[in-house]
Amino acid sequence: MEVNKINDFKINLSNAIEAIEHQRIILMSRDPIFGFITSKYVKCGKKNCKCTKGEKFGHGPYYYLRLEPDYKYKKYLGKKIPGSIKERVEVGRTIKELEKREEKIKNLISRLNEL
Ligand SMILES: [Zn+2]
């Protein structure tokens, strides 16, 4: 690539980072949750319940929220995932994706700077 083209490319990349930062700020104002939702079936332990008679699934599924940093902490959500939680998890996931994209672009810029 010739120098001018490289410079144009760098400017485009910088603009892309600015756009990502802008989008990130907007998303951060939407109360993101950084984690993911899991579910499980449970056995109640009652003698005559279907779940103790060897049925494939127990009761549920019940939903839990697992949070960063290590996802060990579980918050019980219930039998239905509240819509607001679902949305906030989605916002958190989008922010993470944006950060990854930003990281890649920054790496690319520093490699271009080494040329
Ligand atoms: Zn049961």
Backbone and ligand atoms as CSV (ligand in chain L), in Angstrom:
chain,resi,resn,atom,element,x,y,z
A,1,MET,N,N,0.835,-1.199,0.000
A,1,MET,CA,C,0.000,0.000,0.000
A,1,MET,C,C,0.869,1.249,0.000
A,2,GLU,N,N,0.440,2.219,-0.766
A,2,GLU,CA,C,1.205,3.467,-0.734
A,2,GLU,C,C,0.827,4.293,0.496
A,3,VAL,N,N,1.688,5.253,0.820
A,3,VAL,CA,C,1.547,6.005,2.067
A,3,VAL,C,C,0.181,6.676,2.207
A,4,ASN,N,N,-0.282,7.314,1.122
A,4,ASN,CA,C,-1.581,7.999,1.200
A,4,ASN,C,C,-2.724,7.052,1.530
A,5,LYS,N,N,-2.671,5.908,0.882
A,5,LYS,CA,C,-3.727,4.923,1.107
A,5,LYS,C,C,-3.686,4.409,2.538
A,6,ILE,N,N,-2.473,4.223,3.040
A,6,ILE,CA,C,-2.325,3.767,4.428
A,6,ILE,C,C,-2.889,4.822,5.382
A,7,ASN,N,N,-2.591,6.087,5.097
A,7,ASN,CA,C,-3.102,7.158,5.952
A,7,ASN,C,C,-4.625,7.239,5.917
A,8,ASP,N,N,-5.182,7.110,4.708
A,8,ASP,CA,C,-6.647,7.104,4.587
A,8,ASP,C,C,-7.243,5.965,5.397
A,9,PHE,N,N,-6.600,4.833,5.281
A,9,PHE,CA,C,-7.068,3.642,5.981
A,9,PHE,C,C,-7.033,3.861,7.497
A,10,LYS,N,N,-5.954,4.481,7.961
A,10,LYS,CA,C,-5.825,4.780,9.398
A,10,LYS,C,C,-6.928,5.728,9.868
A,11,ILE,N,N,-7.225,6.710,9.029
A,11,ILE,CA,C,-8.295,7.660,9.378
A,11,ILE,C,C,-9.636,6.932,9.473
A,12,ASN,N,N,-9.881,6.053,8.506
A,12,ASN,CA,C,-11.122,5.263,8.550
A,12,ASN,C,C,-11.212,4.433,9.817
A,13,LEU,N,N,-10.093,3.851,10.180
A,13,LEU,CA,C,-10.077,3.021,11.387
A,13,LEU,C,C,-10.322,3.860,12.640
A,14,SER,N,N,-9.715,5.033,12.666
A,14,SER,CA,C,-9.934,5.929,13.814
A,14,SER,C,C,-11.390,6.348,13.907
A,15,ASN,N,N,-11.996,6.613,12.755
A,15,ASN,CA,C,-13.423,6.957,12.732
A,15,ASN,C,C,-14.277,5.802,13.240
A,16,ALA,N,N,-13.884,4.606,12.850
A,16,ALA,CA,C,-14.626,3.420,13.295
A,16,ALA,C,C,-14.550,3.295,14.815
A,17,ILE,N,N,-13.383,3.560,15.376
A,17,ILE,CA,C,-13.235,3.510,16.835
A,17,ILE,C,C,-14.113,4.560,17.503
A,18,GLU,N,N,-14.125,5.745,16.937
A,18,GLU,CA,C,-14.977,6.802,17.499
A,18,GLU,C,C,-16.443,6.395,17.494
A,19,ALA,N,N,-16.870,5.792,16.392
A,19,ALA,CA,C,-18.263,5.346,16.281
A,19,ALA,C,C,-18.570,4.282,17.338
A,20,ILE,N,N,-17.616,3.377,17.540
A,20,ILE,CA,C,-17.801,2.317,18.544
A,20,ILE,C,C,-17.905,2.926,19.942
A,21,GLU,N,N,-17.010,3.868,20.234
A,21,GLU,CA,C,-17.017,4.526,21.555
A,21,GLU,C,C,-18.369,5.196,21.808
A,22,HIS,N,N,-18.851,5.854,20.772
A,22,HIS,CA,C,-20.124,6.560,20.864
A,22,HIS,C,C,-21.262,5.579,21.172
A,23,GLN,N,N,-21.261,4.493,20.424
A,23,GLN,CA,C,-22.290,3.469,20.597
A,23,GLN,C,C,-22.211,2.853,21.998
A,24,ARG,N,N,-20.984,2.665,22.456
A,24,ARG,CA,C,-20.754,2.074,23.771
A,24,ARG,C,C,-21.330,2.965,24.881
A,25,ILE,N,N,-21.106,4.262,24.760
A,25,ILE,CA,C,-21.615,5.203,25.766
A,25,ILE,C,C,-23.139,5.126,25.829
A,26,ILE,N,N,-23.766,5.071,24.657
A,26,ILE,CA,C,-25.231,4.978,24.613
A,26,ILE,C,C,-25.703,3.685,25.285
A,27,LEU,N,N,-25.034,2.578,24.963
A,27,LEU,CA,C,-25.441,1.293,25.530
A,27,LEU,C,C,-25.203,1.225,27.033
A,28,MET,N,N,-24.114,1.861,27.496
A,28,MET,CA,C,-23.813,1.851,28.937
A,28,MET,C,C,-24.910,2.552,29.734
A,29,SER,N,N,-25.621,3.466,29.104
A,29,SER,CA,C,-26.693,4.180,29.798
A,29,SER,C,C,-27.948,3.316,29.923
A,30,ARG,N,N,-27.926,2.155,29.290
A,30,ARG,CA,C,-29.103,1.275,29.339
A,30,ARG,C,C,-28.962,0.167,30.383
A,31,ASP,N,N,-28.139,0.420,31.397
A,31,ASP,CA,C,-28.040,-0.478,32.541
A,31,ASP,C,C,-27.695,-1.926,32.154
A,32,PRO,N,N,-26.571,-2.126,31.463
A,32,PRO,CA,C,-26.231,-3.458,30.972
A,32,PRO,C,C,-25.928,-4.453,32.100
A,33,ILE,N,N,-26.163,-5.703,31.829
A,33,ILE,CA,C,-25.743,-6.774,32.729
A,33,ILE,C,C,-24.676,-7.573,31.993
A,34,PHE,N,N,-23.531,-7.782,32.668
A,34,PHE,CA,C,-22.457,-8.563,32.049
A,34,PHE,C,C,-22.483,-9.975,32.622
A,35,GLY,N,N,-23.090,-10.840,31.865
A,35,GLY,CA,C,-23.225,-12.220,32.307
A,35,GLY,C,C,-24.074,-12.987,31.313
A,36,PHE,N,N,-24.516,-14.169,31.725
A,36,PHE,CA,C,-25.408,-14.915,30.836
A,36,PHE,C,C,-26.437,-15.694,31.656
A,37,ILE,N,N,-27.475,-16.138,30.977
A,37,ILE,CA,C,-28.575,-16.823,31.651
A,37,ILE,C,C,-28.449,-18.327,31.440
A,38,THR,N,N,-28.592,-19.071,32.544
A,38,THR,CA,C,-28.580,-20.531,32.444
A,38,THR,C,C,-29.893,-21.063,33.001
A,39,SER,N,N,-30.141,-22.337,32.735
A,39,SER,CA,C,-31.358,-22.930,33.287
A,39,SER,C,C,-31.045,-24.332,33.794
A,40,LYS,N,N,-31.872,-24.800,34.733
A,40,LYS,CA,C,-31.723,-26.195,35.137
A,40,LYS,C,C,-33.038,-26.747,35.659
A,41,TYR,N,N,-33.110,-28.082,35.638
A,41,TYR,CA,C,-34.251,-28.798,36.203
A,41,TYR,C,C,-33.843,-29.288,37.585
A,42,VAL,N,N,-34.764,-29.261,38.515
A,42,VAL,CA,C,-34.416,-29.705,39.872
A,42,VAL,C,C,-35.364,-30.804,40.357
A,43,LYS,N,N,-34.843,-31.619,41.263
A,43,LYS,CA,C,-35.679,-32.641,41.914
A,43,LYS,C,C,-36.101,-32.113,43.274
A,44,CYS,N,N,-37.401,-32.242,43.570
A,44,CYS,CA,C,-37.912,-31.639,44.808
A,44,CYS,C,C,-37.669,-32.528,46.026
A,45,GLY,N,N,-37.488,-33.820,45.821
A,45,GLY,CA,C,-37.203,-34.715,46.931
A,45,GLY,C,C,-38.433,-35.344,47.567
A,46,LYS,N,N,-39.618,-34.923,47.126
A,46,LYS,CA,C,-40.834,-35.535,47.680
A,46,LYS,C,C,-40.984,-36.959,47.167
A,47,LYS,N,N,-41.366,-37.852,48.097
A,47,LYS,CA,C,-41.397,-39.285,47.787
A,47,LYS,C,C,-42.210,-39.647,46.547
A,48,ASN,N,N,-43.407,-39.103,46.474
A,48,ASN,CA,C,-44.312,-39.545,45.407
A,48,ASN,C,C,-44.304,-38.665,44.161
A,49,CYS,N,N,-43.397,-37.778,44.132
A,49,CYS,CA,C,-43.365,-36.876,42.982
A,49,CYS,C,C,-42.805,-37.582,41.751
A,50,LYS,N,N,-43.295,-37.158,40.604
A,50,LYS,CA,C,-42.829,-37.735,39.331
A,50,LYS,C,C,-41.318,-37.620,39.173
A,51,CYS,N,N,-40.744,-36.569,39.770
A,51,CYS,CA,C,-39.315,-36.332,39.539
A,51,CYS,C,C,-38.436,-37.371,40.242
A,52,THR,N,N,-38.972,-37.963,41.333
A,52,THR,CA,C,-38.180,-38.991,42.021
A,52,THR,C,C,-38.385,-40.374,41.408
A,53,LYS,N,N,-39.398,-40.478,40.538
A,53,LYS,CA,C,-39.671,-41.784,39.914
A,53,LYS,C,C,-38.887,-41.962,38.614
A,54,GLY,N,N,-37.786,-41.333,38.566
A,54,GLY,CA,C,-36.885,-41.556,37.447
A,54,GLY,C,C,-37.297,-40.895,36.154
A,55,GLU,N,N,-38.144,-39.879,36.261
A,55,GLU,CA,C,-38.454,-39.161,35.027
A,55,GLU,C,C,-37.252,-38.382,34.555
A,56,LYS,N,N,-37.205,-38.225,33.271
A,56,LYS,CA,C,-36.013,-37.629,32.668
A,56,LYS,C,C,-35.727,-36.231,33.224
A,57,PHE,N,N,-36.765,-35.404,33.296
A,57,PHE,CA,C,-36.578,-34.042,33.785
A,57,PHE,C,C,-37.251,-33.857,35.137
A,58,GLY,N,N,-36.664,-33.035,35.950
A,58,GLY,CA,C,-37.298,-32.658,37.209
A,58,GLY,C,C,-38.223,-31.485,36.979
A,59,HIS,N,N,-38.325,-30.633,37.968
A,59,HIS,CA,C,-39.165,-29.438,37.849
A,59,HIS,C,C,-38.384,-28.318,37.169
A,60,GLY,N,N,-39.126,-27.531,36.458
A,60,GLY,CA,C,-38.461,-26.401,35.816
A,60,GLY,C,C,-38.720,-26.367,34.335
A,61,PRO,N,N,-37.873,-25.809,33.551
A,61,PRO,CA,C,-36.570,-25.287,33.992
A,61,PRO,C,C,-36.685,-24.005,34.828
A,62,TYR,N,N,-35.709,-23.832,35.717
A,62,TYR,CA,C,-35.578,-22.590,36.466
A,62,TYR,C,C,-34.385,-21.833,35.917
A,63,TYR,N,N,-34.545,-20.534,35.858
A,63,TYR,CA,C,-33.499,-19.720,35.238
A,63,TYR,C,C,-32.642,-18.998,36.263
A,64,TYR,N,N,-31.384,-18.880,35.917
A,64,TYR,CA,C,-30.412,-18.195,36.770
A,64,TYR,C,C,-29.583,-17.235,35.927
A,65,LEU,N,N,-29.116,-16.227,36.625
A,65,LEU,CA,C,-28.226,-15.280,35.962
A,65,LEU,C,C,-26.829,-15.511,36.520
A,66,ARG,N,N,-25.879,-15.714,35.636
A,66,ARG,CA,C,-24.487,-15.865,36.068
A,66,ARG,C,C,-23.726,-14.616,35.676
A,67,LEU,N,N,-23.030,-14.073,36.662
A,67,LEU,CA,C,-22.424,-12.763,36.437
A,67,LEU,C,C,-20.909,-12.789,36.387
A,68,GLU,N,N,-20.379,-11.834,35.705
A,68,GLU,CA,C,-18.929,-11.629,35.684
A,68,GLU,C,C,-18.441,-11.321,37.097
A,69,PRO,N,N,-17.192,-11.467,37.434
A,69,PRO,CA,C,-16.101,-11.841,36.540
A,69,PRO,C,C,-15.954,-13.350,36.302
A,70,ASP,N,N,-16.350,-14.185,37.243
A,70,ASP,CA,C,-16.068,-15.612,37.037
A,70,ASP,C,C,-17.329,-16.449,36.777
A,71,TYR,N,N,-18.475,-15.777,36.746
A,71,TYR,CA,C,-19.759,-16.429,36.452
A,71,TYR,C,C,-20.159,-17.466,37.503
A,72,LYS,N,N,-19.482,-17.460,38.657
A,72,LYS,CA,C,-19.826,-18.433,39.695
A,72,LYS,C,C,-21.075,-17.996,40.443
A,73,TYR,N,N,-21.187,-16.688,40.618
A,73,TYR,CA,C,-22.349,-16.172,41.335
A,73,TYR,C,C,-23.609,-16.389,40.506
A,74,LYS,N,N,-24.611,-16.991,41.160
A,74,LYS,CA,C,-25.858,-17.250,40.456
A,74,LYS,C,C,-26.989,-16.479,41.112
A,75,LYS,N,N,-27.707,-15.736,40.317
A,75,LYS,CA,C,-28.894,-15.063,40.847
A,75,LYS,C,C,-30.115,-15.792,40.300
A,76,TYR,N,N,-30.990,-16.195,41.199
A,76,TYR,CA,C,-32.174,-16.927,40.788
A,76,TYR,C,C,-33.175,-15.995,40.114
A,77,LEU,N,N,-33.658,-16.397,38.941
A,77,LEU,CA,C,-34.606,-15.553,38.205
A,77,LEU,C,C,-36.037,-16.085,38.245
A,78,GLY,N,N,-36.178,-17.395,38.412
A,78,GLY,CA,C,-37.519,-17.981,38.443
A,78,GLY,C,C,-37.808,-18.820,37.214
A,79,LYS,N,N,-39.086,-19.096,37.007
A,79,LYS,CA,C,-39.480,-19.958,35.885
A,79,LYS,C,C,-39.524,-19.211,34.563
A,80,LYS,N,N,-39.627,-17.892,34.686
A,80,LYS,CA,C,-39.629,-17.069,33.474
A,80,LYS,C,C,-38.526,-16.045,33.589
A,81,ILE,N,N,-37.856,-15.782,32.498
A,81,ILE,CA,C,-36.823,-14.754,32.513
A,81,ILE,C,C,-37.516,-13.405,32.354
A,82,PRO,N,N,-37.351,-12.508,33.327
A,82,PRO,CA,C,-37.963,-11.187,33.153
A,82,PRO,C,C,-37.432,-10.511,31.889
A,83,GLY,N,N,-38.344,-9.930,31.139
A,83,GLY,CA,C,-37.981,-9.311,29.863
A,83,GLY,C,C,-36.885,-8.268,30.008
A,84,SER,N,N,-36.948,-7.507,31.103
A,84,SER,CA,C,-35.961,-6.444,31.298
A,84,SER,C,C,-34.568,-7.027,31.502
A,85,ILE,N,N,-34.495,-8.176,32.179
A,85,ILE,CA,C,-33.202,-8.832,32.415
A,85,ILE,C,C,-32.631,-9.327,31.090
A,86,LYS,N,N,-33.497,-9.966,30.311
A,86,LYS,CA,C,-33.080,-10.481,29.007
A,86,LYS,C,C,-32.468,-9.361,28.167
A,87,GLU,N,N,-33.164,-8.242,28.179
A,87,GLU,CA,C,-32.727,-7.100,27.389
A,87,GLU,C,C,-31.386,-6.554,27.886
A,88,ARG,N,N,-31.243,-6.452,29.207
A,88,ARG,CA,C,-29.997,-5.906,29.771
A,88,ARG,C,C,-28.812,-6.839,29.541
A,89,VAL,N,N,-29.063,-8.148,29.545
A,89,VAL,CA,C,-28.003,-9.116,29.239
A,89,VAL,C,C,-27.568,-8.956,27.782
A,90,GLU,N,N,-28.563,-8.754,26.926
A,90,GLU,CA,C,-28.293,-8.555,25.502
A,90,GLU,C,C,-27.462,-7.290,25.277
A,91,VAL,N,N,-27.796,-6.234,26.019
A,91,VAL,CA,C,-27.030,-4.985,25.923
A,91,VAL,C,C,-25.580,-5.233,26.367
A,92,GLY,N,N,-25.415,-5.976,27.459
A,92,GLY,CA,C,-24.074,-6.299,27.957
A,92,GLY,C,C,-23.262,-7.082,26.926
A,93,ARG,N,N,-23.935,-8.040,26.295
A,93,ARG,CA,C,-23.275,-8.864,25.278
A,93,ARG,C,C,-22.829,-7.993,24.092
A,94,THR,N,N,-23.695,-7.079,23.686
A,94,THR,CA,C,-23.364,-6.184,22.573
A,94,THR,C,C,-22.161,-5.311,22.917
A,95,ILE,N,N,-22.121,-4.818,24.166
A,95,ILE,CA,C,-20.982,-3.997,24.592
A,95,ILE,C,C,-19.689,-4.803,24.513
A,96,LYS,N,N,-19.740,-6.052,24.968
A,96,LYS,CA,C,-18.551,-6.916,24.912
A,96,LYS,C,C,-18.070,-7.096,23.475
A,97,GLU,N,N,-19.018,-7.287,22.577
A,97,GLU,CA,C,-18.666,-7.450,21.160
A,97,GLU,C,C,-18.010,-6.190,20.608
A,98,LEU,N,N,-18.582,-5.050,20.989
A,98,LEU,CA,C,-18.010,-3.777,20.531
A,98,LEU,C,C,-16.575,-3.620,21.044
A,99,GLU,N,N,-16.359,-4.004,22.290
A,99,GLU,CA,C,-15.017,-3.887,22.881
A,99,GLU,C,C,-14.014,-4.768,22.151
A,100,LYS,N,N,-14.477,-5.975,21.778
A,100,LYS,CA,C,-13.599,-6.882,21.025
A,100,LYS,C,C,-13.237,-6.285,19.676
A,101,ARG,N,N,-14.269,-5.711,19.035
A,101,ARG,CA,C,-14.046,-5.118,17.722
A,101,ARG,C,C,-13.069,-3.937,17.832
A,102,GLU,N,N,-13.265,-3.142,18.872
A,102,GLU,CA,C,-12.397,-1.992,19.093
A,102,GLU,C,C,-10.943,-2.431,19.307
A,103,GLU,N,N,-10.800,-3.481,20.084
A,103,GLU,CA,C,-9.476,-4.041,20.365
A,103,GLU,C,C,-8.776,-4.461,19.065
A,104,LYS,N,N,-9.529,-5.148,18.212
A,104,LYS,CA,C,-8.973,-5.607,16.932
A,104,LYS,C,C,-8.524,-4.429,16.083
A,105,ILE,N,N,-9.364,-3.404,16.033
A,105,ILE,CA,C,-9.043,-2.230,15.221
A,105,ILE,C,C,-7.802,-1.530,15.766
A,106,LYS,N,N,-7.723,-1.436,17.094
A,106,LYS,CA,C,-6.553,-0.794,17.712
A,106,LYS,C,C,-5.269,-1.563,17.400
A,107,ASN,N,N,-5.369,-2.887,17.421
A,107,ASN,CA,C,-4.207,-3.707,17.057
A,107,ASN,C,C,-3.779,-3.457,15.622
A,108,LEU,N,N,-4.779,-3.362,14.771
A,108,LEU,CA,C,-4.505,-3.123,13.359
A,108,LEU,C,C,-3.808,-1.761,13.181
A,109,ILE,N,N,-4.298,-0.753,13.880
A,109,ILE,CA,C,-3.692,0.578,13.787
A,109,ILE,C,C,-2.237,0.536,14.263
A,110,SER,N,N,-1.991,-0.165,15.374
A,110,SER,CA,C,-0.598,-0.162,15.855
A,110,SER,C,C,0.317,-0.934,14.905
A,111,ARG,N,N,-0.251,-1.950,14.235
A,111,ARG,CA,C,0.568,-2.648,13.234
A,111,ARG,C,C,0.851,-1.757,12.025
A,112,LEU,N,N,-0.154,-0.960,11.639
A,112,LEU,CA,C,0.048,-0.025,10.522
A,112,LEU,C,C,1.094,1.020,10.887
A,113,ASN,N,N,1.083,1.430,12.156
A,113,ASN,CA,C,2.058,2.439,12.606
A,113,ASN,C,C,3.490,1.925,12.577
A,114,GLU,N,N,3.607,0.599,12.617
A,114,GLU,CA,C,4.955,0.007,12.567
A,114,GLU,C,C,5.501,-0.088,11.152
A,115,LEU,N,N,4.638,0.113,10.171
A,115,LEU,CA,C,5.085,-0.004,8.762
A,115,LEU,C,C,6.093,1.102,8.387
L,1,ZN,ZN,ZN,-40.670,-33.308,42.336
